[in-house]
Amino acid sequence: MANLASTRTAPSLPQAAAVVRLLKPVTWFPPMWAFACGAVSSGVSLGDRWGLVLAGMALSGPLVCGASQAVNDWFDRHVDAINEPGRPIPSGRVPGRWGLYIAIIWTAVSLAVALALGPVVFWAASFGMAMAWAYSAPPFRLKANGWWGNAAVGLCYEGLPWFTGAAVLLAGVPGWPIVTLALLYSAGAHGIMTLNDFKAIEGDTRMGVRSLPVQLGVEGAARTACAVMALPQLAVIGLLFFWGKPLHAAAVLGLLAVQLVMMRRFLAQPVQRALWYSGLGVTLYVSGMMVSAFALRALA
């Protein structure tokens, strides 16, 4: 009887280290950087508002982004059990339905913090969380198609945090120059997301995930990714010149010129060099984001 009772006990609690890994801190930097760009672009002096900025960065990174990672791992648990059994959920270090519970709890905490930062931030965070669930969960599961899934991630990793960073300091809806640059850098991030798909072409093909490399082939997806990254930056450069910020425009142009040189090397061997370009080229891309943010700050 004792043995039978022991088999009916509730599953153990998840390991703390496994929960941290489930939330994937390595993924928090892009939205936190974009939030910082938004804060800079607002033109508002930080003064005694550092607490707001830190709370907003926590919202963008550990909370909203962390929740999205938990959601993704829960709905990918069956695939991960085959391809990556060492992950927290398939390995059992996050047992039972705790992966789902953590995703729900982290979503609720994110929305509570967003509400405390103001109604505009709350609605932006609500949209971001809705996109995070739609990206991974049926019936939408946007990640199953590279066009929709990459667009959702690009928007939520770059544009939405930028918008939120400005909204936190402005205590309202940012103006159209901020929104325009946030959307342009979100569009470019679609190409960045495609870079991540080159490492999983075989698995995506077998699992029916229609990433761009699967849909367009390796060469077609590589060319598309480069174009999608470069064209929005050209639009940003044009706007900065139009707004009377030629030095900032020239700086972004210089960063783009280096990316174009690197893109040629990437296009020669997309599968082998996607990770290389993702590490170096994307650094130049996000550097241009901050340069553009300072240009907007000077306009304010």
ZIBELZI-V198634 format. One line per field, one symbol per residue. psi: psi as a letter, one per 20 degrees, with the letter a starting at -180 (. if undefined). A space follows every 50 residues. Layout:
# ZIBELZI-V198634
psi->???
This chain:
# ZIBELZI-V198634
psi->hghghhijqqqrqqqghhgghhimhhihgghhghghgggghhjppgdkjh ggghhhhhghehfgggghhggghgijhgghhghmiiqgghiihnrcjhgg ggggghgggghggghhiqhghghghggghghgghhhqqigmhiiphgggh ggggghhggghggggghghikapqrhgghghghghgghighghhhiihik ggghghijpmrhhggirggghgggggghhgghhhggggggghjkmhgggh ghgghhghghghhghghhmgghjggghhgghhghghhhghghghghghh.
